[in-house]
Amino acid sequence: MAEQDGSAVRDEVAAARRIVVKIGSSSLTTAAGGLDADRVDALVDVLAKVLDGDGKGDGGRDGDGKGGDGRGGANGKEIVLVSSGAIAAGLAPLGLDRRPRDLARQQAAASVGQGLLVARYTASFARYGRRVGQVLLTTDDTSRRAHYRNATRTLDQLLAMGALPIVNENDTVATDEIRFGDNDRLAALVAHLVRADLLVLLSDVDGLYDGDPRTPGTSRIDEVRGPEDLDGVSIGSAGRSGVGTGGMVTKVEAARIATAAGVPVVLTSASRAGDALLGRHTGTFFHRTGRRSANRLLWLAHASAPRGALTLDDGAVRAVVERRTSLLPAGIAAVEGEFTAGDPVELRDAQGRPVARGLVNFDAKEIPQLIGRSTRDLARELGPAYEREVVHRDDLVLLD
């Protein structure tokens, strides 16, 4: 495909100050599953050059090798690295020849591999006098209000103190119910969490193609301005290496999440990371489609797995969807699932269609006695603790 003049687009990339970079397992590990030190060092070299800002890649070291003033890069840039590779790195040390399917062995591999992964990054960034900090997240850490604030403060403080955060899913303790599912989506949500100016997704493919890039006649898509630009595009579902969980589908979905939250995205190969971060015309650029938001509801919509469901009557559906009100007990018709207060639940209409998701204020076993009743009656009969919303509007997000 002939390259378009993307100077204006790439100026936006080059001007980004806070950048989230996501790297996949296939770009960091060998085919046998161990960490490839040369690949890790190559990525770190690129990131150090970007932070240094002089194009020489010396990481901004001062005379004693301690990395400048510790406040991001010499050019004011900051990077948050979302790195896959923990499970893949733990395969070879545990004698596993492929990624296990069962959760217990995945957790064991992550436990061994995460330490190896961060140790490798620590040593590699130390060549440039730069510190790193490990941040492991689960969906539970980010959809609940207090946990979300804590995650934001931790990442902001690491950046303020000159440390480069290395984020990964906490695979060692994550269960199927509290998993992000893939680090592409995690990266999109982290970009929202840290109020990033840019998300760069690094893969083993140099961009999004209109078909299988190995097939003659396919072309790389330079820009995506909206969903309509992807009409008729066949997007593959799996990566080539077999050590990760993502593929082009997850990357396009991550781009959709990030751009809807006001964060533009560059998708390219790890080998072209330097060009991408410097704003050069490479990979596929996804334009932002929505406005930046400071709330955590993006996490609630995209990172939480419902633990149950509440069926609403027609009046409650209108109140929640059209008037954006809280859900009161009087509007509930039925309850499903086993959940506790604070868990995410799905809100459905009478036909069973999901209309919203929210954090519930009561345990599942409490709700049957609340159904169809006013909060005033409940407070009089059960006490003042029951004079409240089942799902507050601040803990509720509408679904498309």
N, C-alpha and C positions, 0 to 999 in steps of 0.2 A: 504494500500500500504506500502510495506517495505521502510523504510527511507533509502535514499542514503547517502553516505558520502559526505556532503556538506561543509566540512571545508574550502576549498578554496573559495567557493562562499560566505559563511557567513563571512569569513575574510574581504571580500570587504565591506560587510554590517557593520561589527563592526568598520571598519576604517573610515567610513563616518563621516565627520565633520559638514557639513551643511545639515540638514535633513528637508524635508517637510513631515509632518504627516497630513493625511486627516481622519476625523472622520465623520461618517454619522449620520443622524437624529435618526435612529433607535437605535443607541448606546448611545444616550444622553437623550432620552425622555421616558416618560411613554406611555402606550398604549392609554391613554386619551389625549395625546398631550402636557402635561406640561413637563418642564425640570425635570429630575431626578438628584437631587443634589448629590446623592451617586455615580451615574455613572460619573458625571463630576469630582467629587473629585478623583475617582479611576483613571481616565485618567491623571489628573494633577499629582497625586502621581507618576505615571510611568514616565511622562516627567521630573519631578523634579529629580528623581533618575538618569535618563540618563544624564541630565545636570550636576548633582553633581559629577557623576563619581565614587563615593565611594561605591555605591550599598546599601547605608543606607537610601536614600530618604530624607535627611534633607535639600536638596535644596541648600547646600553650604552657609547656613546662617553664618554670622559672629556674633560677640558678641552682636551687637545691632539689629540683625534680618533684616539687609538690603541687604543680598544676595551677599556677596563677592564684587568683584571689578566691577560688572555690565557688564562684557564683556563675554557674553555667559556662558558656563558651566565651571566648574573647570577643565574639561578635554579638553577644547577648542571646545566643540560641541555647535552648534547653532541649534535651532528648529524654524521652521515656521509652525504654526498650521492652516490648512484650515478646518474650522468647519462649518458643516451644522447645522440645528436646529432652525434657526430664525423663520421660518414660523411655524414649529411644536410647538415651545415654545409659540407662540402667539395665538394658537387655543383656549386653555382652558380659558385664560383671556378674550377673546372676545366671549365666549359662543359657539364656533364652535366645533362640535363633529367629524369633519373630515377635511382634507385638502380641501379648496375650489377649484373649477375648474376655476372660473373667475379671471382675472388678478387683478381687483380692490381689491377684498377681500384678495387675496394672498399678495398684497402690504401692506394692512392694518395689516394683521397678522405679516408680516415681520417687520413692523414699531414697533409694540408692542414687538415682540419676540426678536428682535436684541438687544434691551436694556437689556432685562432680561438675554439673553445669555452672553453678555459681562460682565454684573455685576456679574454673577455667576462665570465666569472665573477669573475676577479680585479678587474676594474674595477668591477663591480657591488657586490661585497662591500666594496670599498675605501670606498664611500660610507658604510659603517657602521664603518669602522676595523677591519675584520676581514680576516685573512689566509686564504688557501686553499693547499692542497697537492695536487698531482696524483699519483694512484696508478693506474698501469695494470697490469692483471693478465691472465695467461693461466692456463689450467687447470694447466699445468706448474708455475706459481709457487705453487700452493696444495695440490696433492695430495701432493707430496713433502715429507717431514718437515722438512728444513732450510729449504726455501723457505716452507713454511707458517709456521714460527716467525718468519722474517724479515718476512713480510707482517704478521703480528700485531704485532710490535714496531714496525714503521713506523707503522701506523695508531694504535696506542696512544700513541706518542711525539708524533705530530702533534696528537692531541687534548690531550695533556698540556701541549703548548706553545701551545695556544690557536688552532691552525690548523684550519680545517674541511677534512677530506679530501674530494676530489672523485674518485670512483672510476669507472673505465670499463674495458671490455675493451681489451686492447692490440691493436686491430684492424689496426694498421700491420704487425705481424709475425705475428699469429695465423694459423695455417693451419686447414684444416677439421678436422685431427686434434686441435688444442689449443684449440678455441673453446668457450666456454660455450654459444653458440647464441643466447642472448638475455639482455638485461640484467635481466629480471625474475628469472630464476634466479640470475644473478650477485648481485643484491641480497639474495636469500634467504640465499645462502651467505656474503655479507659480514656480514649480521646475525648469523649464527652465529659468524663469525670474530672479530667485535669484542664478542661477548657483549652484544648489544643488548637493550633492554627492549621494543622495538617496531619493526616494519617498516611503513612507509607507502608504498603503491604508488599513484602518481599517473598518471592516464590521461586520455583524452578522454571517458570515460564516468564517471558519478557513482556507480558501484558495480556489483555483479553482479546481473543480472536473470535471471528465470526463462525468458527468451526474448530475441529481438531487441528491444532497448529502443525501437527506432523503430516497433515494431508495437503498435497499440492493444491494451490488455488485459494487457500484460506488467507485472510488478511487480518492484520492487527487493527483493532479499533482504537483510534487515537484519543477520542473524547467521548464521554457519555454525559449528556446534559439532563437526562431524565429517563424514566422507564421506557418511554417510547423508542429510545435509541437502541434498545435491546430486543425489540420485537423481531421475531424470526431468528434470533441468534441461538445457536445450539451451544449450551454451556456444559462442559464435562463435569462429572461428579466425583472424580477421584484423582489424586496426585499420582506421580509416576513411581515414587520410591517405596511406598508400602510401609513407611515407619510413622507417618502422621495420620491425622484423622480428617484433615481438610481436603479441599479440592477447589476448583474454580467456582463451584456453586457457593461455597461458604465465603469466598472472597467477594463475590458480587453482592451477596447478602450483607456482608460487613460494610461494604461501600454504601449500600442503600441505607443502612442504619446511621452511619456516620454523616453522610451528606444530608440526610433528613434532619440531623441535629446541628447543621451548619458547619460541618467540618469537611473540607475537600479531601480527596483521596487520590494518591498515585499508586497504581498497581504495576509492578515490574519485577524483574528477576534480581536475585541477590547480587549477581555479578554486575548489575548496573545501578546498584544502590547509590554510589557516589554521584552519578549523573542525575538521578532522580532527586536527591536531596539538594543539589545545587541549582535545581530548576531547569536543567537541560531537557530537551524534548526527547523523552524516552518513556516507554510503557504506555499505560492507559490512564488518562486523567478523568476523574469523576467530579463534575461540578457540584457544588453544594446546592441542595434543593429546598432546604428549610432554614429556619433561623436558629441561632445558638440559644440554648436554654440552660438555666442554672439549676434546674431541679433534677431529682433522681428518678422521675417517672419513666425515662427511657430505659433505665435498668429494670423497672418493674414490668415493662412491656416485653422486653427482649431477653432478659436474663433469669427470670423467675419461672419455675415450674409450678403450676397450681396444685395445691394439696387437696383441693376439694372444689365444690361448686355450689352456688346459691342460685335458685331459680326465682326470678322476679315476676311480679304481676305486671300488667301492661302499664299501669300508672307509674310504677317504680322505674320501669325501663325508660319512659318518657322523662321522668325527673332526673335520672342519672345521665342519660345520653343527651337530651336536649337542653335541660336547665343546669346540668353539671352540678347536681346536688349530691349530698351524702346519701348513703343507703340506710334507711331506717328499718326497724323490725317489721313495721306494718306492711312494707312492700315485698316481703319475702313469702314465697309460696312453698318452697321445698329446699332441703339441704342434702348434699351428698358428700361422702368422703370422711376421712378422719384427719382433723387438723387442730391446731392449738392457736390461741390468740397470737397475732403477729404474723401468721403464715399467709402466703398469697393464695387467693381463691379466685375462681372464675365466676363472673356474673353472667347469667344466661337469661334469655327471654323465654316465653312460654313454649316456644317451638324448639328449645334446646340450643339456640344459636348463641355463641359467646358474644357479648356486647362490651364487656369491660373486665378488668382485672384489678384486684385491690388487696390490701392487707386487712385481714379481719380482726375485729376487736374481741371476739368471743371464741371459746372452744366449740368444736362441732357438737359436742354433747349438750351444750347449753342452748343452742339455737332453736331446737324444736319447741321449747316453751316460750320463745319470743315471737314465733311466726304470727304475722297478722295483727300484732298488738301494738298499741301506742307506747311511746317511751314513758309517758306520764303514768299510765296504768302499771307498767312494769316497775317503775320506781316506787309506787305506792305499795305494790305487793312484794317485791323482791329486794328493794333497797335502792339508794341513790346511785350505786355503781351501775345499774341497768338503765339509767336515763342518759343514754348515749347512742351514737351511731353504731351500726354493725360494721360499716366501712365508711371512714371519713373521706370526704372529697379530696383532701390533700394526700391521701394514700390510695388514690384510684386513678386508673388510666383507661381511656376508651380504646377499643380495638377496632381496626379497620374492617 
